[in-house]
Structures are given as structure tokens and as C-alpha cells.
Amino acid sequence: MKCLILAAGYATRLYPLTENFPKPLLDVGGKTILDWLVDDIDTSGEVDEYVVISNHKYACHFENWAKNKMQKISVVDDGTDTNETRLGAVKDIQFAIEKLGLEDDMLVVAGDNVLDFSLTRFVAYAKEKATSCIMRFYEPEFQKLIKCGVVTVDETDKVLGMTEKSPTPATHWCCPPFYYYTRNDARLVQKGIDSGCGTDAPGSYIAWLCTQTKVHAMEMPGKRYDIGNLESYEKVKSEYKGIDK
């Protein structure tokens, strides 16, 4: 299995902190955000390569970070250097697939997320379901729902539908940026793009994919800490206690 880490954003709301430095390499609790993610995922024993998808502006920072890691890590530079010219998450995923000739099951995660639970639980869930999978959590606030991917599921966790940033969300089940693609479904990313799925938000591909094949949604077993601005970053640094295995 390959793990694709989405890290090509510019984190403009964290300027000046991230004006010349990538958000996933910010320190939280004595480790970078990316170290927390990779070191945790690696304990699953399922991933044989990590692919960090970066923009051109920050690629060198990730390459320097990767030199000190024990895991096999490839850094893919998508060639963009401004927020205005970014490819968008779905096109970045396809760019990495083509660039490296990937033909594997894939765990796709946003590289700027801080979690208090282990993603190995999600990997195990996806392996058991043997389908592409996402996670979901209950979001009571409407103003947050309209900025997120929202899913409708049945009693077996099967995704019946998904929308991204809908003004009229169908449920309160919000989808965080963690995805598992089966090998066959990873081959369909370009077809999804060609069919008109959104390309900016990573969940847009899943919104299309669940109309084509079976996708399941695991209820998130813990908390995801959002670092959206300087104030929230300082709050996470003071509150975060690590991952509960």
C-alpha cells in the first residue's frame, strides 16, 4: 500500500508563519505534524512507501525532512508556486499517480491534520471492508457543515451520497480528509476528473466515486484538531497530548 500525503497547499491563513515554510512541518508537541502522521501510520505495517505531494515553493523543505526518516519517502513537486496556480487536491493525486506510475491500494491523507487517535484503525477498517473507504464524524454546527464534505450512509456504513461544501447539507455527517482507495478505484481518478468531479477539495473524487462503486464510511474514533489560523495553532500546541493507540 502507498500512502499519499497531500501537502501542496499554501496555508495562507497562517501567514507570515507559513509564508516560506510548509504547514505540515510545523511543530506540535515536540514533533512535526507530518511526523505524527507518518510515524503512526507506519505502525500498521501496511505501507511500503509514503508520497508527499508538494508545491514547488515548499518541496525542498519536505526533501530535507525526508532525509531524516527511516521510511521510504518520495517527494513529488507539482510545479506550482502560488496559491492562485495550485492544481487542487484531486489533480495533485492524479499527478503523483502518473509521475510515479503507482498501481497500488492507497491511503490518502491531508498532511496538515493533528489527530488524537491512530489511523491504523482506519486502515484495518478499510482492509476488512475491502472497498474504498472514508471517515465521518458528527458535526452539529451548520456553518461548519457548509464548508465541508457531507455524507449520507446506511446502516452498514455504505455511502449513499456525498456533497462538498453544499449550501443545503443532507446530514450532519462530516467527512475529514482521510481516504482509502482500492487499487481499482485509484485507477479511476482521471476518469473522475474527466467526468467533471471537483478538483480542489480532495473529497470531490469520493463524491463522484460513490456514484460508481461501493464506498464505506467509518465513524471517526477520536478528535481531529483544526489548525486554520495562528490562534488555533497556538491552542493546539498548548492542548495536544499525542495519539491514543
C-alpha positions as CSV (number, residue, x, y, z in Angstrom):
1,M,0.0,0.0,0.0
2,K,1.1,3.5,-0.8
3,C,0.3,6.5,1.4
4,L,-0.2,9.8,-0.4
5,I,0.2,12.8,1.7
6,L,-1.5,16.0,0.4
7,A,0.9,18.9,1.2
8,A,0.7,21.2,-1.8
9,G,-1.4,23.9,-0.2
10,Y,-0.1,27.3,0.8
11,A,-1.8,27.8,4.2
12,T,-2.3,31.5,3.5
13,R,-4.3,31.9,6.7
14,L,-1.2,31.1,8.7
15,Y,1.0,33.8,7.1
16,P,3.5,35.0,8.0
17,L,4.4,31.7,9.8
18,T,3.9,29.6,6.6
19,E,4.8,32.2,4.0
20,N,8.1,30.4,3.3
21,F,7.6,27.2,5.3
22,P,5.0,24.4,4.9
23,K,2.3,23.9,7.4
24,P,2.7,20.1,7.7
25,L,6.2,20.7,9.1
26,L,5.1,23.0,11.9
27,D,5.9,21.7,15.4
28,V,3.2,20.3,17.7
29,G,4.2,18.6,20.9
30,G,7.8,18.3,20.0
31,K,7.2,16.7,16.6
32,T,6.2,18.0,13.2
33,I,2.6,17.4,12.2
34,L,3.9,15.1,9.4
35,D,6.0,13.1,11.8
36,W,2.9,12.4,14.0
37,L,1.0,11.2,10.9
38,V,3.8,9.1,9.3
39,D,5.1,7.5,12.5
40,D,1.6,6.5,13.5
41,I,0.6,5.1,10.1
42,D,3.8,3.2,9.8
43,T,2.9,1.0,12.8
44,S,0.2,-0.6,10.7
45,G,2.9,-2.4,8.7
46,E,0.8,-2.0,5.6
47,V,2.6,1.0,3.9
48,D,5.7,0.4,1.9
49,E,6.1,4.0,0.5
50,Y,5.0,7.5,1.5
51,V,4.5,10.0,-1.2
52,V,4.4,13.6,-0.1
53,I,2.8,15.8,-2.8
54,S,4.2,19.3,-2.5
55,N,4.2,22.5,-4.5
56,H,7.4,23.8,-5.9
57,K,7.8,26.5,-3.3
58,Y,8.0,24.1,-0.4
59,A,9.3,20.9,-2.0
60,C,12.9,21.4,-0.7
61,H,11.6,21.6,2.9
62,F,9.9,18.2,2.5
63,E,13.0,16.7,0.8
64,N,15.2,17.8,3.7
65,W,12.7,16.4,6.2
66,A,12.5,13.0,4.4
67,K,16.3,12.6,4.6
68,N,16.0,12.0,8.4
69,K,13.2,9.5,8.2
70,M,13.6,5.7,8.3
71,Q,10.6,5.1,6.0
72,K,10.7,5.2,2.2
73,I,9.5,8.6,1.3
74,S,9.2,10.2,-2.2
75,V,8.5,13.9,-2.6
76,V,6.6,14.9,-5.7
77,D,6.8,18.5,-6.8
78,D,3.6,19.5,-8.7
79,G,5.4,22.6,-10.2
80,T,3.1,25.3,-8.8
81,D,4.5,28.2,-6.8
82,T,1.5,30.3,-5.9
83,N,-1.9,29.7,-4.2
84,E,-3.6,31.1,-7.4
85,T,-1.9,28.5,-9.7
86,R,-2.3,25.4,-7.4
87,L,-3.6,22.3,-9.1
88,G,-6.1,21.3,-6.4
89,A,-6.1,18.1,-4.4
90,V,-7.6,15.7,-6.9
91,K,-5.4,16.8,-9.7
92,D,-2.4,16.5,-7.3
93,I,-3.3,12.9,-6.6
94,Q,-3.5,12.1,-10.3
95,F,-0.3,13.9,-10.9
96,A,1.5,11.7,-8.3
97,I,-0.1,8.5,-9.7
98,E,1.2,9.3,-13.2
99,K,4.5,10.7,-12.1
100,L,5.4,7.6,-10.1
101,G,3.4,5.0,-12.0
102,L,1.5,4.0,-8.9
103,E,-0.6,0.8,-9.1
104,D,-1.5,0.1,-5.5
105,D,-4.1,0.4,-2.8
106,M,-3.7,3.9,-1.5
107,L,-4.2,5.7,1.8
108,V,-4.7,9.4,1.0
109,V,-4.4,11.9,3.9
110,A,-4.1,15.6,4.3
111,G,-0.7,16.4,5.7
112,D,-1.7,19.2,8.0
113,N,-4.0,17.3,10.4
114,V,-3.4,16.6,14.0
115,L,-5.2,13.6,15.5
116,D,-5.6,12.1,18.9
117,F,-6.4,8.6,17.5
118,S,-4.4,6.2,15.4
119,L,-5.1,6.0,11.7
120,T,-4.2,2.3,11.9
121,R,-7.8,1.8,13.0
122,F,-9.0,3.2,9.7
123,V,-6.5,1.1,7.7
124,A,-7.8,-2.0,9.4
125,Y,-11.4,-1.0,8.8
126,A,-10.7,-0.5,5.1
127,K,-9.0,-3.8,4.8
128,E,-11.9,-5.5,6.4
129,K,-14.5,-3.8,4.1
130,A,-12.3,-4.4,1.0
131,T,-13.8,-1.3,-0.6
132,S,-12.7,2.3,-0.9
133,C,-13.4,4.0,2.5
134,I,-13.7,7.4,4.1
135,M,-14.2,8.6,7.7
136,R,-17.1,10.6,9.1
137,F,-17.9,12.5,12.3
138,Y,-21.0,14.2,13.6
139,E,-20.9,18.0,13.2
140,P,-23.7,19.8,14.9
141,E,-22.9,23.3,13.6
142,F,-24.5,24.3,10.2
143,Q,-21.8,26.9,9.4
144,K,-19.1,24.3,9.6
145,L,-21.1,21.7,7.6
146,I,-21.5,24.0,4.6
147,K,-17.7,24.3,4.4
148,C,-17.1,20.5,4.4
149,G,-17.8,17.3,2.6
150,V,-21.0,15.8,4.0
151,V,-22.1,12.1,3.6
152,T,-25.3,10.1,3.8
153,V,-24.8,6.5,4.9
154,D,-27.0,3.4,5.5
155,E,-26.9,1.1,8.5
156,T,-24.0,-0.9,7.1
157,D,-21.8,2.3,6.7
158,K,-22.2,2.3,2.9
159,V,-22.1,5.8,1.5
160,L,-25.3,6.6,-0.3
161,G,-24.2,10.1,-1.4
162,M,-21.7,12.8,-0.7
163,T,-21.5,16.5,-1.4
164,E,-18.7,19.1,-1.0
165,K,-19.5,22.5,0.5
166,S,-23.2,22.2,-0.2
167,P,-25.4,25.2,1.0
168,T,-28.0,22.6,2.0
169,P,-26.2,19.6,3.6
170,A,-28.2,16.5,3.7
171,T,-26.9,15.2,7.1
172,H,-24.6,16.1,10.0
173,W,-22.0,13.5,8.9
174,C,-18.9,15.5,8.0
175,C,-16.0,13.9,6.1
176,P,-12.4,14.7,7.2
177,P,-9.6,14.4,4.6
178,F,-8.6,10.8,5.1
179,Y,-9.4,8.3,2.3
180,Y,-8.6,4.8,1.3
181,Y,-8.7,3.9,-2.4
182,T,-8.6,0.3,-3.6
183,R,-6.2,-0.3,-6.4
184,N,-9.0,-0.5,-8.9
185,D,-10.6,2.7,-7.7
186,A,-7.3,4.6,-7.7
187,R,-7.2,3.9,-11.4
188,L,-10.4,5.9,-11.8
189,V,-9.1,9.2,-10.6
190,Q,-8.5,10.6,-14.1
191,K,-11.9,9.3,-15.2
192,G,-13.5,11.2,-12.3
193,I,-11.7,14.4,-13.4
194,D,-12.8,13.9,-17.0
195,S,-16.3,13.3,-15.8
196,G,-16.4,16.7,-14.1
197,C,-15.8,16.0,-10.5
198,G,-14.5,18.9,-8.5
199,T,-10.7,19.0,-8.2
200,D,-10.0,21.5,-5.4
201,A,-11.3,19.6,-2.3
202,P,-9.9,16.0,-2.0
203,G,-13.4,14.7,-1.1
204,S,-14.7,15.7,-4.5
205,Y,-13.3,12.5,-6.0
206,I,-15.1,10.3,-3.4
207,A,-18.4,12.2,-4.1
208,W,-18.1,11.1,-7.7
209,L,-16.7,7.6,-6.9
210,C,-19.6,6.6,-4.6
211,T,-21.9,7.0,-7.7
212,Q,-19.8,4.4,-9.5
213,T,-18.9,1.8,-6.9
214,K,-19.3,0.8,-3.2
215,V,-17.7,3.1,-0.6
216,H,-17.9,2.8,3.2
217,A,-17.6,5.4,5.9
218,M,-16.1,4.6,9.3
219,E,-17.1,6.8,12.2
220,M,-14.1,8.7,13.4
221,P,-12.9,7.2,16.7
222,G,-11.4,10.4,18.2
223,K,-10.7,14.1,17.6
224,R,-9.2,16.0,14.7
225,Y,-7.6,19.3,15.7
226,D,-8.0,22.0,13.1
227,I,-5.1,24.5,12.5
228,G,-6.7,27.2,10.4
229,N,-5.0,30.3,11.7
230,L,-2.3,31.5,14.1
231,E,-4.7,31.5,17.1
232,S,-5.8,27.9,16.6
233,Y,-2.2,26.8,16.1
234,E,-1.2,28.2,19.5
235,K,-4.2,26.5,21.0
236,V,-3.3,23.1,19.5
237,K,0.3,23.4,20.7
238,S,-0.9,24.0,24.3
239,E,-3.6,21.3,24.3
240,Y,-2.4,18.4,22.2
241,K,-1.4,15.3,24.2
242,G,-0.5,12.9,21.4
243,I,-2.1,9.8,19.9
244,D,-4.2,7.4,21.9
245,K,-3.4,3.9,20.4
